[in-house]
Each structure stands twice: as C-alpha cells, then as structure tokens.
Amino acid sequence: MGEDRIDDRPGSAAGEQRRGGRSSSAGNAVSKALNVLEAAVAGTGPRRLADIAADSGVPKASAHRILAALNELGFIANEGDGTYRAGTRMLALAEEVRAIGGAGVGEILADLSAEVGQTVHLALRGGDHAVYVHKVEADQPYRMASRVGMRLPLHSTAIGKCVLAHLPEPELAAIIASAGMPARTDRTITDRARLDEELARIRERGYAIDDEENEQTIRCIGAPVFDRGGAVAGGVSISTVTFMVPSERLVSYAPALRATAAKLAALW
C-alpha cells in the first residue's frame, strides 16, 4: 500500500495545522527530518514512535525511516525497546550551542590539539562503522585527508577499536559478521583471535593505537568516549604521520587524550 500523504498546500486542512507556531505538515524531506528530530528530543525522557509521528505530523512509516537514518548518524539513539532519545551527536551539538562563552566540544578538542600539536578527531559510532563529527587540524606543513562526515572502519582504526573493545560480545560478533575485517594495509588485524587480544589490551590501558593499520604513514592513538548511560558512543583520537612522530611520543599523548575523553563524556 502507498504511504499516507499529507496535503500541505496553502488552504488545505493539514496545511493550516500548527505545532509550536510552525506548520506540522512536514511538506518536504528536510522539514520532515527536522520535525521528527525535534519531536524525538522533546520532553524529559525517551519517546515512542507513535508519539514522535503524531507530534511531528509525519506518517509512522516515514518517521521510522527518518529515525533509523538519524540513529545511524548519531543524532538519535534507539533504546531498543521501541523508544528513542537524543543521540550523542545531538547532545554534542547542543553543548556547542549551550557553551557559547564556555568550553564546548569544539573548544575541548581545540585545546587538546594545541597541547599536543597534532590533528584531533572526534568520531561517533554509526552501526558497523564510525563517522567523524569533529576535526581540528594541527598547524603542520601537512594535512590529513580525513573530513567531517567520513566513515571509518572499526577494526582498523584507533577510535574504531576503542568502540569494539567496549561492546558486548554478541554485538561485537554481529559487527564482525556484517562488516568483516578486510585488510586496509599489510598491518591491519584481520584475525578474530588477534583482534580479541588487542581489544583486551585496549580495555586494560584505556586507549588504542592504530599503527598504520588503516592508512600507510598514519599513526593514531584513540580513547573511548562514553554517553550518559555508560555505553561507548565513539572516541577521540590524535592523528600523526609516522615520519614526524615516533611511537614513543604518540603514546606520551595518552594522559591528555584520556582527560579529553572524560571531559567530552561529562558533556553528554
């Protein structure tokens, strides 16, 4: 059956409906997504699909698809019981706005970059991968090819391994089954037993190293970032080039990196 459509033409009944002073008809893709996002984060706790659809003026089928996309991007978190709440990326954005004149996500990352003199990234998990949501480029003669919005694999990156290290075993196994462990370079871990050993080390020391495992000449150190419920949301990393920063110096960044991860977690 076709999806229900809302007649939002001027003068139509739906077009004249108002929610908070704005049309609730959600007549195009952008307004639908924004209305669903706004409805999902309204109130003080998780919200059910039916309530989100009703408040946003978007049919349940469309609202469900939009919520799935927003969950993938980290703006909405699916609680797994049929309810949704603000995701870590939405919370980070809210902190950026709230912290005008104070320390928000961008300022915290900029402080770390200035302290170590290297490029810093924040990435959030989206399904079986992670997505860069912030990047602070260091004042260096070279530039990292990474960009905000870029997806990165979990098994071969410092941030990704931080995420995997703090997932329940069934969820970890499902991600490996879905995404696999393809070789990105000749240093990529492609064996599950070796990965498990690496993840145990990450949990023990509190950080992960990507030693040219995802990209040749690029070496990174990452620390996990947790959400308000204690679940791993993503990670923060310091990226370097191998011919400029030896492994020993990279590891020396760990205390500052972990302190930054704690500051970010406190915001969410």
ZADO-1210 file (C-alpha; in nm, 4 decimals, padded with zeros to 6 digits):
<atoms>
<atom x="00.0000" y="00.0000" z="00.0000" code="MET" pos="1"/>
<atom x="00.1159" y="00.3522" z="-00.0646" code="GLY" pos="2"/>
<atom x="00.2293" y="00.5741" z="00.2183" code="GLU" pos="3"/>
<atom x="-00.0223" y="00.8202" z="00.3567" code="ASP" pos="4"/>
<atom x="00.0372" y="01.1667" z="00.2184" code="ARG" pos="5"/>
<atom x="-00.0342" y="01.4971" z="00.3858" code="ILE" pos="6"/>
<atom x="-00.1879" y="01.7717" z="00.1782" code="ASP" pos="7"/>
<atom x="00.0134" y="02.0731" z="00.2849" code="ASP" pos="8"/>
<atom x="-00.0975" y="02.3117" z="00.0109" code="ARG" pos="9"/>
<atom x="-00.1950" y="02.6583" z="00.1260" code="PRO" pos="10"/>
<atom x="-00.5571" y="02.6496" z="00.2384" code="GLY" pos="11"/>
<atom x="-00.5665" y="02.2725" z="00.2965" code="SER" pos="12"/>
<atom x="-00.6725" y="02.1453" z="00.6381" code="ALA" pos="13"/>
<atom x="-00.3341" y="01.9867" z="00.7062" code="ALA" pos="14"/>
<atom x="-00.1523" y="02.2898" z="00.5742" code="GLY" pos="15"/>
<atom x="-00.3319" y="02.5075" z="00.8240" code="GLU" pos="16"/>
<atom x="-00.2396" y="02.2889" z="01.1227" code="GLN" pos="17"/>
<atom x="00.0160" y="02.4436" z="01.3521" code="ARG" pos="18"/>
<atom x="00.2598" y="02.2980" z="01.6029" code="ARG" pos="19"/>
<atom x="00.4511" y="02.5451" z="01.8145" code="GLY" pos="20"/>
<atom x="00.3782" y="02.8230" z="01.5646" code="GLY" pos="21"/>
<atom x="00.5043" y="02.6216" z="01.2644" code="ARG" pos="22"/>
<atom x="00.3310" y="02.4057" z="01.0087" code="SER" pos="23"/>
<atom x="00.3190" y="02.0418" z="01.1196" code="SER" pos="24"/>
<atom x="00.2619" y="01.9175" z="00.7664" code="SER" pos="25"/>
<atom x="00.6315" y="01.8483" z="00.7070" code="ALA" pos="26"/>
<atom x="00.5915" y="01.9021" z="00.3349" code="GLY" pos="27"/>
<atom x="00.9479" y="01.8252" z="00.2243" code="ASN" pos="28"/>
<atom x="01.2303" y="01.5921" z="00.3213" code="ALA" pos="29"/>
<atom x="01.4273" y="01.8468" z="00.5215" code="VAL" pos="30"/>
<atom x="01.1329" y="01.9746" z="00.7238" code="SER" pos="31"/>
<atom x="01.0145" y="01.6177" z="00.7850" code="LYS" pos="32"/>
<atom x="01.3539" y="01.5184" z="00.9213" code="ALA" pos="33"/>
<atom x="01.3798" y="01.8291" z="01.1378" code="LEU" pos="34"/>
<atom x="01.0267" y="01.7865" z="01.2708" code="ASN" pos="35"/>
<atom x="01.0944" y="01.4219" z="01.3572" code="VAL" pos="36"/>
<atom x="01.4225" y="01.5159" z="01.5253" code="LEU" pos="37"/>
<atom x="01.2554" y="01.7897" z="01.7267" code="GLU" pos="38"/>
<atom x="00.9724" y="01.5602" z="01.8336" code="ALA" pos="39"/>
<atom x="01.2133" y="01.2822" z="01.9297" code="ALA" pos="40"/>
<atom x="01.4125" y="01.5011" z="02.1693" code="VAL" pos="41"/>
<atom x="01.1133" y="01.6849" z="02.3173" code="ALA" pos="42"/>
<atom x="01.0300" y="01.6210" z="02.6801" code="GLY" pos="43"/>
<atom x="01.2452" y="01.4746" z="02.9539" code="THR" pos="44"/>
<atom x="01.2802" y="01.1105" z="02.8545" code="GLY" pos="45"/>
<atom x="01.2748" y="00.8568" z="02.5688" code="PRO" pos="46"/>
<atom x="00.9785" y="00.8816" z="02.3320" code="ARG" pos="47"/>
<atom x="00.7820" y="00.6203" z="02.1406" code="ARG" pos="48"/>
<atom x="00.7490" y="00.6137" z="01.7630" code="LEU" pos="49"/>
<atom x="00.3749" y="00.6780" z="01.7699" code="ALA" pos="50"/>
<atom x="00.4195" y="00.9922" z="01.9790" code="ASP" pos="51"/>
<atom x="00.7048" y="01.1171" z="01.7621" code="ILE" pos="52"/>
<atom x="00.4993" y="01.0637" z="01.4468" code="ALA" pos="53"/>
<atom x="00.1956" y="01.2370" z="01.5945" code="ALA" pos="54"/>
<atom x="00.3896" y="01.5375" z="01.7219" code="ASP" pos="55"/>
<atom x="00.5922" y="01.5783" z="01.4036" code="SER" pos="56"/>
<atom x="00.2983" y="01.5406" z="01.1661" code="GLY" pos="57"/>
<atom x="00.4855" y="01.2689" z="00.9759" code="VAL" pos="58"/>
<atom x="00.3341" y="00.9252" z="00.8980" code="PRO" pos="59"/>
<atom x="00.4716" y="00.6463" z="01.1170" code="LYS" pos="60"/>
<atom x="00.6394" y="00.4648" z="00.8264" code="ALA" pos="61"/>
<atom x="00.8253" y="00.7798" z="00.7217" code="SER" pos="62"/>
<atom x="00.9069" y="00.8720" z="01.0812" code="ALA" pos="63"/>
<atom x="01.0532" y="00.5259" z="01.1373" code="HIS" pos="64"/>
<atom x="01.2797" y="00.5567" z="00.8322" code="ARG" pos="65"/>
<atom x="01.3914" y="00.9046" z="00.9363" code="ILE" pos="66"/>
<atom x="01.4647" y="00.7864" z="01.2902" code="LEU" pos="67"/>
<atom x="01.6698" y="00.4978" z="01.1526" code="ALA" pos="68"/>
<atom x="01.8785" y="00.7415" z="00.9463" code="ALA" pos="69"/>
<atom x="01.9206" y="00.9799" z="01.2416" code="LEU" pos="70"/>
<atom x="02.0223" y="00.6869" z="01.4613" code="ASN" pos="71"/>
<atom x="02.2827" y="00.5833" z="01.2043" code="GLU" pos="72"/>
<atom x="02.4267" y="00.9355" z="01.2100" code="LEU" pos="73"/>
<atom x="02.4267" y="00.9582" z="01.5886" code="GLY" pos="74"/>
<atom x="02.1647" y="01.2324" z="01.6213" code="PHE" pos="75"/>
<atom x="01.9084" y="00.9922" z="01.7693" code="ILE" pos="76"/>
<atom x="01.9652" y="00.6871" z="01.9888" code="ALA" pos="77"/>
<atom x="01.7362" y="00.3856" z="01.9573" code="ASN" pos="78"/>
<atom x="01.6894" y="00.2491" z="02.3082" code="GLU" pos="79"/>
<atom x="01.5985" y="-00.0942" z="02.1724" code="GLY" pos="80"/>
<atom x="01.2599" y="-00.1054" z="02.3449" code="ASP" pos="81"/>
<atom x="01.0684" y="00.0942" z="02.0874" code="GLY" pos="82"/>
<atom x="01.1720" y="00.4311" z="02.2270" code="THR" pos="83"/>
<atom x="01.4142" y="00.6971" z="02.1075" code="TYR" pos="84"/>
<atom x="01.6177" y="00.9716" z="02.2751" code="ARG" pos="85"/>
<atom x="01.8755" y="01.2317" z="02.1779" code="ALA" pos="86"/>
<atom x="02.1916" y="01.0709" z="02.0435" code="GLY" pos="87"/>
<atom x="02.5464" y="01.1669" z="02.1285" code="THR" pos="88"/>
<atom x="02.5898" y="01.3763" z="01.8167" code="ARG" pos="89"/>
<atom x="02.2759" y="01.5745" z="01.9016" code="MET" pos="90"/>
<atom x="02.3961" y="01.6189" z="02.2586" code="LEU" pos="91"/>
<atom x="02.7345" y="01.7351" z="02.1328" code="ALA" pos="92"/>
<atom x="02.5677" y="01.9885" z="01.9060" code="LEU" pos="93"/>
<atom x="02.3512" y="02.1086" z="02.1936" code="ALA" pos="94"/>
<atom x="02.6611" y="02.1548" z="02.4067" code="GLU" pos="95"/>
<atom x="02.8244" y="02.3603" z="02.1308" code="GLU" pos="96"/>
<atom x="02.5296" y="02.5991" z="02.1382" code="VAL" pos="97"/>
<atom x="02.4924" y="02.5968" z="02.5159" code="ARG" pos="98"/>
<atom x="02.8629" y="02.6552" z="02.5737" code="ALA" pos="99"/>
<atom x="02.8939" y="02.9795" z="02.3780" code="ILE" pos="100"/>
<atom x="03.1299" y="03.1696" z="02.6021" code="GLY" pos="101"/>
<atom x="03.2292" y="02.8427" z="02.7738" code="GLY" pos="102"/>
<atom x="03.4004" y="02.5180" z="02.6838" code="ALA" pos="103"/>
<atom x="03.2035" y="02.3151" z="02.4289" code="GLY" pos="104"/>
<atom x="03.3067" y="02.0127" z="02.2234" code="VAL" pos="105"/>
<atom x="03.4944" y="02.2165" z="01.9636" code="GLY" pos="106"/>
<atom x="03.6892" y="02.4095" z="02.2256" code="GLU" pos="107"/>
<atom x="03.7794" y="02.0955" z="02.4187" code="ILE" pos="108"/>
<atom x="03.9149" y="01.9350" z="02.1025" code="LEU" pos="109"/>
<atom x="04.0988" y="02.2530" z="02.0042" code="ALA" pos="110"/>
<atom x="04.2642" y="02.2629" z="02.3468" code="ASP" pos="111"/>
<atom x="04.3908" y="01.9073" z="02.3004" code="LEU" pos="112"/>
<atom x="04.5202" y="01.9827" z="01.9518" code="SER" pos="113"/>
<atom x="04.7039" y="02.2887" z="02.0795" code="ALA" pos="114"/>
<atom x="04.8529" y="02.0925" z="02.3703" code="GLU" pos="115"/>
<atom x="04.9958" y="01.8108" z="02.1581" code="VAL" pos="116"/>
<atom x="05.0425" y="01.9996" z="01.8305" code="GLY" pos="117"/>
<atom x="04.8623" y="01.7332" z="01.6281" code="GLN" pos="118"/>
<atom x="04.5333" y="01.6823" z="01.4432" code="THR" pos="119"/>
<atom x="04.2445" y="01.5702" z="01.6634" code="VAL" pos="120"/>
<atom x="03.9268" y="01.3881" z="01.5603" code="HIS" pos="121"/>
<atom x="03.6004" y="01.3013" z="01.7301" code="LEU" pos="122"/>
<atom x="03.4028" y="01.0170" z="01.5750" code="ALA" pos="123"/>
<atom x="03.0753" y="00.8584" z="01.6800" code="LEU" pos="124"/>
<atom x="02.9621" y="00.5071" z="01.6100" code="ARG" pos="125"/>
<atom x="02.7003" y="00.4544" z="01.3420" code="GLY" pos="126"/>
<atom x="02.6075" y="00.0878" z="01.3083" code="GLY" pos="127"/>
<atom x="02.9100" y="-00.1162" z="01.1994" code="ASP" pos="128"/>
<atom x="03.1306" y="00.1879" z="01.1370" code="HIS" pos="129"/>
<atom x="03.2115" y="00.5251" z="01.2901" code="ALA" pos="130"/>
<atom x="03.1663" y="00.8758" z="01.1492" code="VAL" pos="131"/>
<atom x="03.3913" y="01.1769" z="01.2002" code="TYR" pos="132"/>
<atom x="03.1843" y="01.4572" z="01.3514" code="VAL" pos="133"/>
<atom x="03.4626" y="01.6984" z="01.4516" code="HIS" pos="134"/>
<atom x="03.8135" y="01.7623" z="01.3244" code="LYS" pos="135"/>
<atom x="04.0725" y="02.0109" z="01.4483" code="VAL" pos="136"/>
<atom x="04.3607" y="02.0380" z="01.2039" code="GLU" pos="137"/>
<atom x="04.7039" y="02.0962" z="01.3527" code="ALA" pos="138"/>
<atom x="04.9289" y="02.3774" z="01.2388" code="ASP" pos="139"/>
<atom x="05.1527" y="02.1444" z="01.0414" code="GLN" pos="140"/>
<atom x="05.3009" y="02.1518" z="00.6907" code="PRO" pos="141"/>
<atom x="05.0857" y="01.8505" z="00.6002" code="TYR" pos="142"/>
<atom x="04.7087" y="01.7973" z="00.6064" code="ARG" pos="143"/>
<atom x="04.5175" y="01.4839" z="00.6959" code="MET" pos="144"/>
<atom x="04.2859" y="01.3515" z="00.4251" code="ALA" pos="145"/>
<atom x="04.0103" y="01.2899" z="00.6801" code="SER" pos="146"/>
<atom x="03.6993" y="01.5071" z="00.6820" code="ARG" pos="147"/>
<atom x="03.3849" y="01.5509" z="00.8883" code="VAL" pos="148"/>
<atom x="03.1233" y="01.3048" z="00.7670" code="GLY" pos="149"/>
<atom x="03.3786" y="01.0447" z="00.6575" code="MET" pos="150"/>
<atom x="03.3064" y="00.6891" z="00.7633" code="ARG" pos="151"/>
<atom x="03.5806" y="00.4773" z="00.9140" code="LEU" pos="152"/>
<atom x="03.6007" y="00.1044" z="00.9782" code="PRO" pos="153"/>
<atom x="03.6025" y="-00.0172" z="01.3355" code="LEU" pos="154"/>
<atom x="03.8585" y="-00.2975" z="01.3207" code="HIS" pos="155"/>
<atom x="04.1457" y="-00.0967" z="01.1718" code="SER" pos="156"/>
<atom x="04.1265" y="00.2458" z="01.3392" code="THR" pos="157"/>
<atom x="04.2125" y="00.3646" z="01.6895" code="ALA" pos="158"/>
<atom x="03.8655" y="00.5066" z="01.7514" code="ILE" pos="159"/>
<atom x="03.7012" y="00.2026" z="01.5974" code="GLY" pos="160"/>
<atom x="03.8949" y="-00.0413" z="01.8123" code="LYS" pos="161"/>
<atom x="03.8019" y="00.1632" z="02.1196" code="CYS" pos="162"/>
<atom x="03.4372" y="00.1147" z="02.0253" code="VAL" pos="163"/>
<atom x="03.4757" y="-00.2589" z="01.9644" code="LEU" pos="164"/>
<atom x="03.6628" y="-00.3031" z="02.2926" code="ALA" pos="165"/>
<atom x="03.3635" y="-00.1818" z="02.4924" code="HIS" pos="166"/>
<atom x="03.0788" y="-00.3613" z="02.3168" code="LEU" pos="167"/>
<atom x="02.9017" y="-00.6714" z="02.4497" code="PRO" pos="168"/>
<atom x="03.0283" y="-00.9877" z="02.2806" code="GLU" pos="169"/>
<atom x="02.7064" y="-01.0543" z="02.0810" code="PRO" pos="170"/>
<atom x="02.7154" y="-00.7016" z="01.9395" code="GLU" pos="171"/>
<atom x="03.0855" y="-00.7290" z="01.8594" code="LEU" pos="172"/>
<atom x="03.0303" y="-01.0609" z="01.6825" code="ALA" pos="173"/>
<atom x="02.7417" y="-00.9155" z="01.4809" code="ALA" pos="174"/>
<atom x="02.9566" y="-00.6248" z="01.3627" code="ILE" pos="175"/>
<atom x="03.2415" y="-00.8547" z="01.2584" code="ILE" pos="176"/>
<atom x="02.9944" y="-01.0771" z="01.0737" code="ALA" pos="177"/>
<atom x="02.8401" y="-00.7767" z="00.8976" code="SER" pos="178"/>
<atom x="03.1447" y="-00.5656" z="00.8143" code="ALA" pos="179"/>
<atom x="03.4172" y="-00.8283" z="00.8108" code="GLY" pos="180"/>
<atom x="03.7813" y="-00.7471" z="00.8808" code="MET" pos="181"/>
<atom x="03.9254" y="-00.6561" z="00.5407" code="PRO" pos="182"/>
<atom x="04.2934" y="-00.5654" z="00.5154" code="ALA" pos="183"/>
<atom x="04.3391" y="-00.1915" z="00.4725" code="ARG" pos="184"/>
<atom x="04.7189" y="-00.2187" z="00.4820" code="THR" pos="185"/>
<atom x="04.9614" y="-00.5020" z="00.5478" code="ASP" pos="186"/>
<atom x="04.9404" y="-00.4118" z="00.9199" code="ARG" pos="187"/>
<atom x="04.5619" y="-00.4476" z="00.9561" code="THR" pos="188"/>
<atom x="04.4415" y="-00.7032" z="01.2081" code="ILE" pos="189"/>
<atom x="04.2294" y="-00.9484" z="01.0094" code="THR" pos="190"/>
<atom x="04.2175" y="-01.2404" z="01.2525" code="ASP" pos="191"/>
<atom x="03.9469" y="-01.2526" z="01.5207" code="ARG" pos="192"/>
<atom x="04.1742" y="-01.4080" z="01.7832" code="ALA" pos="193"/>
<atom x="04.4339" y="-01.1340" z="01.7345" code="ARG" pos="194"/>
<atom x="04.1605" y="-00.8717" z="01.7462" code="LEU" pos="195"/>
<atom x="04.0302" y="-01.0098" z="02.0763" code="ASP" pos="196"/>
<atom x="04.3826" y="-00.9877" z="02.2229" code="GLU" pos="197"/>
<atom x="04.4106" y="-00.6277" z="02.1020" code="GLU" pos="198"/>
<atom x="04.0718" y="-00.5337" z="02.2454" code="LEU" pos="199"/>
<atom x="04.1699" y="-00.6774" z="02.5840" code="ALA" pos="200"/>
<atom x="04.4840" y="-00.4599" z="02.5837" code="ARG" pos="201"/>
<atom x="04.2741" y="-00.1545" z="02.4971" code="ILE" pos="202"/>
<atom x="04.0392" y="-00.2154" z="02.7893" code="ARG" pos="203"/>
<atom x="04.3353" y="-00.2597" z="03.0229" code="GLU" pos="204"/>
<atom x="04.5299" y="00.0535" z="02.9256" code="ARG" pos="205"/>
<atom x="04.2377" y="00.2795" z="02.8288" code="GLY" pos="206"/>
<atom x="04.3488" y="00.3691" z="02.4764" code="TYR" pos="207"/>
<atom x="04.4060" y="00.2159" z="02.1333" code="ALA" pos="208"/>
<atom x="04.6821" y="00.2517" z="01.8765" code="ILE" pos="209"/>
<atom x="04.6392" y="00.2408" z="01.5000" code="ASP" pos="210"/>
<atom x="04.9934" y="00.1796" z="01.3775" code="ASP" pos="211"/>
<atom x="04.9446" y="00.2221" z="01.0007" code="GLU" pos="212"/>
<atom x="04.6606" y="-00.0309" z="01.0195" code="GLU" pos="213"/>
<atom x="04.4114" y="00.1818" z="00.8289" code="ASN" pos="214"/>
<atom x="04.6349" y="00.4043" z="00.6188" code="GLU" pos="215"/>
<atom x="05.0050" y="00.3890" z="00.5426" code="GLN" pos="216"/>
<atom x="05.2231" y="00.6553" z="00.7105" code="THR" pos="217"/>
<atom x="04.9385" y="00.7455" z="00.9510" code="ILE" pos="218"/>
<atom x="04.9657" y="00.6506" z="01.3176" code="ARG" pos="219"/>
<atom x="04.6882" y="00.7358" z="01.5662" code="CYS" pos="220"/>
<atom x="04.6058" y="00.6991" z="01.9324" code="ILE" pos="221"/>
<atom x="04.2417" y="00.6916" z="02.0414" code="GLY" pos="222"/>
<atom x="04.0405" y="00.6845" z="02.3633" code="ALA" pos="223"/>
<atom x="03.6754" y="00.5810" z="02.4049" code="PRO" pos="224"/>
<atom x="03.4032" y="00.8355" z="02.4761" code="VAL" pos="225"/>
<atom x="03.1010" y="00.7124" z="02.6704" code="PHE" pos="226"/>
<atom x="02.7480" y="00.8506" z="02.6771" code="ASP" pos="227"/>
<atom x="02.5464" y="00.9392" z="02.9862" code="ARG" pos="228"/>
<atom x="02.4303" y="00.5790" z="03.0191" code="GLY" pos="229"/>
<atom x="02.7849" y="00.4438" z="03.0253" code="GLY" pos="230"/>
<atom x="02.7724" y="00.2935" z="02.6766" code="ALA" pos="231"/>
<atom x="03.0544" y="00.3613" z="02.4343" code="VAL" pos="232"/>
<atom x="02.9441" y="00.6289" z="02.1863" code="ALA" pos="233"/>
<atom x="03.2627" y="00.6737" z="01.9865" code="GLY" pos="234"/>
<atom x="03.6071" y="00.8039" z="02.0510" code="GLY" pos="235"/>
<atom x="03.8549" y="01.0875" z="02.0289" code="VAL" pos="236"/>
<atom x="04.1900" y="01.0469" z="01.8579" code="SER" pos="237"/>
<atom x="04.5204" y="01.2151" z="01.7868" code="ILE" pos="238"/>
<atom x="04.6475" y="01.1517" z="01.4335" code="SER" pos="239"/>
<atom x="05.0115" y="01.1781" z="01.3301" code="THR" pos="240"/>
<atom x="05.2380" y="01.0900" z="01.0405" code="VAL" pos="241"/>
<atom x="05.4979" y="00.8242" z="01.1078" code="THR" pos="242"/>
<atom x="05.7943" y="01.0212" z="00.9740" code="PHE" pos="243"/>
<atom x="05.7202" y="01.3102" z="01.2118" code="MET" pos="244"/>
<atom x="05.6065" y="01.1427" z="01.5345" code="VAL" pos="245"/>
<atom x="05.7664" y="00.8208" z="01.6658" code="PRO" pos="246"/>
<atom x="05.5586" y="00.5646" z="01.8535" code="SER" pos="247"/>
<atom x="05.7042" y="00.6634" z="02.1903" code="GLU" pos="248"/>
<atom x="05.5896" y="01.0232" z="02.1540" code="ARG" pos="249"/>
<atom x="05.2457" y="00.9139" z="02.0352" code="LEU" pos="250"/>
<atom x="05.1980" y="00.7033" z="02.3493" code="VAL" pos="251"/>
<atom x="05.3051" y="01.0018" z="02.5625" code="SER" pos="252"/>
<atom x="04.9863" y="01.1769" z="02.4467" code="TYR" pos="253"/>
<atom x="04.7680" y="00.9162" z="02.6227" code="ALA" pos="254"/>
<atom x="04.7086" y="01.1064" z="02.9515" code="PRO" pos="255"/>
<atom x="04.5965" y="01.4244" z="02.7731" code="ALA" pos="256"/>
<atom x="04.3825" y="01.2201" z="02.5345" code="LEU" pos="257"/>
<atom x="04.2072" y="01.0287" z="02.8118" code="ARG" pos="258"/>
<atom x="04.1461" y="01.3532" z="03.0031" code="ALA" pos="259"/>
<atom x="03.9835" y="01.4962" z="02.6921" code="THR" pos="260"/>
<atom x="03.7640" y="01.1886" z="02.6524" code="ALA" pos="261"/>
<atom x="03.6475" y="01.2317" z="03.0128" code="ALA" pos="262"/>
<atom x="03.5635" y="01.5984" z="02.9506" code="LYS" pos="263"/>
<atom x="03.3583" y="01.5035" z="02.6446" code="LEU" pos="264"/>
<atom x="03.1728" y="01.2315" z="02.8342" code="ALA" pos="265"/>
<atom x="03.0863" y="01.4820" z="03.1064" code="ALA" pos="266"/>
<atom x="02.9093" y="01.6977" z="02.8466" code="LEU" pos="267"/>
<atom x="02.6799" y="01.4144" z="02.7353" code="TRP" pos="268"/>
</atoms>
